[in-house]
């Protein structure tokens, strides 16, 4: 089994530059997992 990732979990996904290599990794993957952090909310 090989585990790979596109971006580290501590990075904001809105500021990750897309690369062609991401699509290559995804096209070869047998399984893709997505994890989301909860959105920050304001209590104002």
Biopython code that builds the backbone (N, CA, C, O; Angstrom):
import numpy as np
from Bio.PDB.StructureBuilder import StructureBuilder

atoms = [
    (1, "UNK", "N", (0.842, -1.158, 0.000)),
    (1, "UNK", "CA", (0.000, 0.000, 0.000)),
    (1, "UNK", "C", (0.896, 1.232, 0.000)),
    (1, "UNK", "O", (1.910, 1.290, 0.696)),
    (2, "UNK", "N", (0.498, 2.201, -0.791)),
    (2, "UNK", "CA", (1.202, 3.476, -0.842)),
    (2, "UNK", "C", (0.223, 4.587, -0.498)),
    (2, "UNK", "O", (-0.891, 4.627, -1.018)),
    (3, "UNK", "N", (0.639, 5.478, 0.371)),
    (3, "UNK", "CA", (-0.186, 6.615, 0.745)),
    (3, "UNK", "C", (0.511, 7.876, 0.259)),
    (3, "UNK", "O", (1.711, 8.054, 0.469)),
    (4, "UNK", "N", (-0.245, 8.741, -0.386)),
    (4, "UNK", "CA", (0.309, 9.991, -0.891)),
    (4, "UNK", "C", (-0.695, 11.104, -0.621)),
    (4, "UNK", "O", (-1.862, 10.830, -0.339)),
    (5, "UNK", "N", (-0.265, 12.323, -0.701)),
    (5, "UNK", "CA", (-1.166, 13.446, -0.460)),
    (5, "UNK", "C", (-0.838, 14.582, -1.423)),
    (5, "UNK", "O", (0.266, 14.665, -1.961)),
    (6, "UNK", "N", (-1.807, 15.440, -1.624)),
    (6, "UNK", "CA", (-1.615, 16.604, -2.485)),
    (6, "UNK", "C", (-1.181, 17.799, -1.644)),
    (6, "UNK", "O", (-0.309, 18.563, -2.058)),
    (7, "UNK", "N", (-1.773, 17.964, -0.486)),
    (7, "UNK", "CA", (-1.445, 19.091, 0.386)),
    (7, "UNK", "C", (-1.467, 18.636, 1.833)),
    (7, "UNK", "O", (-2.256, 17.769, 2.211)),
    (8, "UNK", "N", (-0.613, 19.216, 2.626)),
    (8, "UNK", "CA", (-0.591, 18.919, 4.059)),
    (8, "UNK", "C", (-1.883, 19.427, 4.701)),
    (8, "UNK", "O", (-2.489, 20.382, 4.216)),
    (9, "UNK", "N", (-2.285, 18.803, 5.759)),
    (9, "UNK", "CA", (-3.521, 19.170, 6.439)),
    (9, "UNK", "C", (-3.494, 20.514, 7.117)),
    (9, "UNK", "O", (-4.551, 21.077, 7.405)),
    (10, "UNK", "N", (-2.312, 21.049, 7.383)),
    (10, "UNK", "CA", (-2.248, 22.343, 8.066)),
    (10, "UNK", "C", (-2.275, 23.527, 7.099)),
    (10, "UNK", "O", (-2.209, 24.677, 7.534)),
    (11, "UNK", "N", (-2.370, 23.260, 5.793)),
    (11, "UNK", "CA", (-2.401, 24.330, 4.805)),
    (11, "UNK", "C", (-3.840, 24.708, 4.459)),
    (11, "UNK", "O", (-4.729, 23.857, 4.434)),
    (12, "UNK", "N", (-4.053, 25.982, 4.197)),
    (12, "UNK", "CA", (-5.370, 26.459, 3.774)),
    (12, "UNK", "C", (-5.562, 26.078, 2.310)),
    (12, "UNK", "O", (-4.788, 26.523, 1.462)),
    (13, "UNK", "N", (-6.567, 25.271, 1.990)),
    (13, "UNK", "CA", (-6.746, 24.806, 0.606)),
    (13, "UNK", "C", (-7.016, 25.936, -0.384)),
    (13, "UNK", "O", (-6.835, 25.751, -1.587)),
    (14, "UNK", "N", (-7.442, 27.094, 0.097)),
    (14, "UNK", "CA", (-7.703, 28.227, -0.792)),
    (14, "UNK", "C", (-6.425, 28.851, -1.330)),
    (14, "UNK", "O", (-6.473, 29.627, -2.285)),
    (15, "UNK", "N", (-5.287, 28.526, -0.736)),
    (15, "UNK", "CA", (-4.029, 29.133, -1.144)),
    (15, "UNK", "C", (-3.025, 28.131, -1.696)),
    (15, "UNK", "O", (-1.837, 28.437, -1.794)),
    (16, "UNK", "N", (-3.487, 26.939, -2.056)),
    (16, "UNK", "CA", (-2.621, 25.923, -2.643)),
    (16, "UNK", "C", (-2.658, 26.080, -4.155)),
    (16, "UNK", "O", (-3.733, 26.059, -4.755)),
    (17, "UNK", "N", (-1.505, 26.237, -4.769)),
    (17, "UNK", "CA", (-1.436, 26.361, -6.222)),
    (17, "UNK", "C", (-1.658, 24.998, -6.872)),
    (17, "UNK", "O", (-0.987, 24.019, -6.543)),
    (18, "UNK", "N", (-2.602, 24.956, -7.790)),
    (18, "UNK", "CA", (-2.896, 23.712, -8.515)),
    (18, "UNK", "C", (-1.736, 23.374, -9.447)),
    (18, "UNK", "O", (-1.151, 24.258, -10.072)),
    (19, "UNK", "N", (-1.418, 22.107, -9.532)),
    (19, "UNK", "CA", (-0.332, 21.635, -10.396)),
    (19, "UNK", "C", (-0.837, 20.474, -11.243)),
    (19, "UNK", "O", (-1.703, 19.723, -10.796)),
    (20, "UNK", "N", (-0.316, 20.313, -12.451)),
    (20, "UNK", "CA", (-0.705, 19.166, -13.274)),
    (20, "UNK", "C", (-0.443, 17.824, -12.588)),
    (20, "UNK", "O", (-1.157, 16.852, -12.834)),
    (21, "UNK", "N", (0.567, 17.769, -11.738)),
    (21, "UNK", "CA", (0.894, 16.513, -11.053)),
    (21, "UNK", "C", (-0.234, 16.067, -10.116)),
    (21, "UNK", "O", (-0.353, 14.877, -9.824)),
    (22, "UNK", "N", (-1.063, 17.006, -9.643)),
    (22, "UNK", "CA", (-2.198, 16.631, -8.799)),
    (22, "UNK", "C", (-3.171, 15.758, -9.581)),
    (22, "UNK", "O", (-3.663, 14.757, -9.062)),
    (23, "UNK", "N", (-3.449, 16.130, -10.823)),
    (23, "UNK", "CA", (-4.378, 15.354, -11.647)),
    (23, "UNK", "C", (-3.804, 13.985, -11.980)),
    (23, "UNK", "O", (-4.546, 13.007, -12.072)),
    (24, "UNK", "N", (-2.489, 13.904, -12.160)),
    (24, "UNK", "CA", (-1.850, 12.611, -12.419)),
    (24, "UNK", "C", (-2.035, 11.703, -11.207)),
    (24, "UNK", "O", (-2.403, 10.538, -11.356)),
    (25, "UNK", "N", (-1.781, 12.227, -10.010)),
    (25, "UNK", "CA", (-1.959, 11.431, -8.792)),
    (25, "UNK", "C", (-3.400, 10.963, -8.642)),
    (25, "UNK", "O", (-3.653, 9.799, -8.328)),
    (26, "UNK", "N", (-4.349, 11.878, -8.868)),
    (26, "UNK", "CA", (-5.757, 11.519, -8.712)),
    (26, "UNK", "C", (-6.214, 10.499, -9.739)),
    (26, "UNK", "O", (-7.017, 9.619, -9.429)),
    (27, "UNK", "N", (-5.711, 10.611, -10.958)),
    (27, "UNK", "CA", (-6.138, 9.671, -12.002)),
    (27, "UNK", "C", (-5.606, 8.259, -11.759)),
    (27, "UNK", "O", (-6.194, 7.287, -12.234)),
    (28, "UNK", "N", (-4.517, 8.140, -11.034)),
    (28, "UNK", "CA", (-3.931, 6.828, -10.746)),
    (28, "UNK", "C", (-4.418, 6.238, -9.423)),
    (28, "UNK", "O", (-4.115, 5.088, -9.108)),
    (29, "UNK", "N", (-5.171, 7.020, -8.652)),
    (29, "UNK", "CA", (-5.585, 6.587, -7.309)),
    (29, "UNK", "C", (-6.693, 5.544, -7.365)),
    (29, "UNK", "O", (-7.598, 5.627, -8.194)),
    (30, "UNK", "N", (-6.611, 4.570, -6.480)),
    (30, "UNK", "CA", (-7.686, 3.598, -6.293)),
    (30, "UNK", "C", (-8.705, 4.120, -5.276)),
    (30, "UNK", "O", (-9.865, 3.709, -5.282)),
    (31, "UNK", "N", (-8.263, 5.020, -4.414)),
    (31, "UNK", "CA", (-9.122, 5.571, -3.368)),
    (31, "UNK", "C", (-8.705, 7.010, -3.117)),
    (31, "UNK", "O", (-7.515, 7.312, -3.030)),
    (32, "UNK", "N", (-9.682, 7.893, -3.002)),
    (32, "UNK", "CA", (-9.414, 9.304, -2.705)),
    (32, "UNK", "C", (-10.236, 9.685, -1.487)),
    (32, "UNK", "O", (-11.447, 9.470, -1.456)),
    (33, "UNK", "N", (-9.576, 10.252, -0.483)),
    (33, "UNK", "CA", (-10.259, 10.710, 0.726)),
    (33, "UNK", "C", (-10.134, 12.219, 0.816)),
    (33, "UNK", "O", (-9.081, 12.782, 0.516)),
    (34, "UNK", "N", (-11.199, 12.865, 1.225)),
    (34, "UNK", "CA", (-11.186, 14.304, 1.447)),
    (34, "UNK", "C", (-11.580, 14.560, 2.885)),
    (34, "UNK", "O", (-12.558, 14.001, 3.382)),
    (35, "UNK", "N", (-10.825, 15.398, 3.542)),
    (35, "UNK", "CA", (-11.139, 15.787, 4.916)),
    (35, "UNK", "C", (-11.245, 17.291, 4.957)),
    (35, "UNK", "O", (-10.404, 17.995, 4.399)),
    (36, "UNK", "N", (-12.278, 17.788, 5.615)),
    (36, "UNK", "CA", (-12.493, 19.224, 5.708)),
    (36, "UNK", "C", (-12.458, 19.653, 7.162)),
    (36, "UNK", "O", (-12.975, 18.976, 8.050)),
    (37, "UNK", "N", (-11.834, 20.792, 7.373)),
    (37, "UNK", "CA", (-11.891, 21.411, 8.682)),
    (37, "UNK", "C", (-13.181, 22.221, 8.750)),
    (37, "UNK", "O", (-13.630, 22.746, 7.730)),
    (38, "UNK", "N", (-13.782, 22.333, 9.923)),
    (38, "UNK", "CA", (-14.983, 23.145, 10.026)),
    (38, "UNK", "C", (-14.685, 24.603, 9.701)),
    (38, "UNK", "O", (-13.589, 25.098, 9.964)),
    (39, "UNK", "N", (-15.664, 25.277, 9.133)),
    (39, "UNK", "CA", (-15.498, 26.683, 8.823)),
    (39, "UNK", "C", (-15.508, 27.504, 10.096)),
    (39, "UNK", "O", (-16.245, 27.205, 11.036)),
    (40, "UNK", "N", (-14.693, 28.533, 10.120)),
    (40, "UNK", "CA", (-14.702, 29.449, 11.260)),
    (40, "UNK", "C", (-15.984, 30.278, 11.200)),
    (40, "UNK", "O", (-16.360, 30.782, 10.142)),
    (41, "UNK", "N", (-16.635, 30.409, 12.326)),
    (41, "UNK", "CA", (-17.871, 31.191, 12.375)),
    (41, "UNK", "C", (-17.725, 32.323, 13.370)),
    (41, "UNK", "O", (-16.949, 32.232, 14.322)),
    (42, "UNK", "N", (-18.453, 33.361, 13.151)),
    (42, "UNK", "CA", (-18.431, 34.510, 14.035)),
    (42, "UNK", "C", (-19.675, 34.473, 14.924)),
    (42, "UNK", "O", (-20.760, 34.121, 14.460)),
    (43, "UNK", "N", (-19.524, 34.823, 16.157)),
    (43, "UNK", "CA", (-20.671, 34.845, 17.064)),
    (43, "UNK", "C", (-21.179, 36.268, 17.266)),
    (43, "UNK", "O", (-21.875, 36.553, 18.240)),
    (44, "UNK", "N", (-20.828, 37.162, 16.339)),
    (44, "UNK", "CA", (-21.235, 38.565, 16.471)),
    (44, "UNK", "C", (-22.676, 38.779, 16.086)),
    (44, "UNK", "O", (-23.170, 39.905, 16.143)),
]
sb = StructureBuilder()
sb.init_structure("model")
sb.init_model(0)
sb.init_chain("A")
sb.init_seg("    ")
for serial, (resi, resn, name, xyz) in enumerate(atoms, 1):
    if name == "N":
        sb.init_residue(resn, " ", resi, " ")
    sb.init_atom(name, np.array(xyz, "f"), 0.0, 1.0, " ", f" {name:<3s}", serial, name[0])
structure = sb.get_structure()
